[in-house]
Amino acid sequence: MLINLGLWKKNQELRFMNAFRVIMRKFYLTIFLLFYIFSFSDMHEFFSFDENEYLEERINYEANSIKEVIFLFKEIEGKLPEDEEGLEVLITNQKGFFRGAPHDPWGVIYRYKKINDNEFSISTLGGDNKVGGNGKNKDYSIDYKL
């Protein structure tokens, strides 16, 4: 039985090209459907980046970390740091709660204020380091109770 190699090779090339075309059609159809679905949904909000929201989340996370260290300081020392000591006492204390002063996203040390023996606040003045402002310059203050 003789097989025409030229015909067989041509047949294999056609099969490959047809399979490739089918795969590419499926790929393009999938991409089209994804764009079509996303165009009618609010998925663009999922992929968007809101810098103010990021800053707020970062400040909350860092302030909660500072809060935990202040709670630990109170357990060991029996009192909250005084306003004059600020967060620096958490660095200079021989226990070494922090390696360095905790800074806000703009590189300024967070502000600490003792309200009473069981309450304190951690704040930042925002990007402009001035009272008041909007957007990046918004002031943040978080109060904590023991």
Secondary structure, 3 states (H helix, E strand, C coil): CCCCHHHHHHHHHHHHHHHHHHHHHHHHHHHHHHHHHHHCCCHHHHHCCCHHHHHHHHHHHHHHHHHHHHHHHHHHHCCCCCCCCHHHHHHHCCCCCCCCCCECCCCCECEEEEEECCEEEEEECCCCCCCCCCHHHCCEEEEEEC
